[in-house]
Amino acid sequence: MIPYRYRRCAGMTFCIAVAIICAGTVRASYGDTVKPEEGVVLVEIGPLQCALAPSVAERYKRARSEGEKTRAEVRAETRAWIDSGMETLHRRRHRPDPMSKQYQEAYAKYLALKQDRVFFAQICKELQD
């Protein structure tokens, strides 16, 4: 499991992945290597290496090869959708105007959240649970 540290900053909660601890080796940045524990498979999820059980890793790789998304990916994308403000724009009766400044800012924030390292850490944590 990935340890998380939460802190309050300007009224927002940030979830920061501190480190992935695996077989005595700590992975704290993109370039570090991880020695997997016995019975654990390392799978690349975005820029992260995630230590998963072999059965979970196989299901994840199969889903990705077939172009499908896992439940963990859908949950992480839903969280990014809500956090970006896209949900509130689509909650109204009428469809939002995609040319409005408010919509474009929310969509840009959604895309940025999907590329964030925390997004991939959420997928990894969900797959590990």
Salt bridges, closest charged atoms under 4 A:
GLU73 OE2 - ARG64 NH1 3.27
GLU77 OE2 - LYS69 NZ 2.56
GLU77 OE2 - LYS114 NZ 3.62
ASP83 OD1 - ARG79 NH2 3.20
GLU87 OE1 - ARG91 NH2 3.21
GLU105 OE2 - LYS101 NZ 3.91
GLU126 OE2 - ARG75 NH1 2.25
ASP129 OD2 - LYS125 NZ 3.19
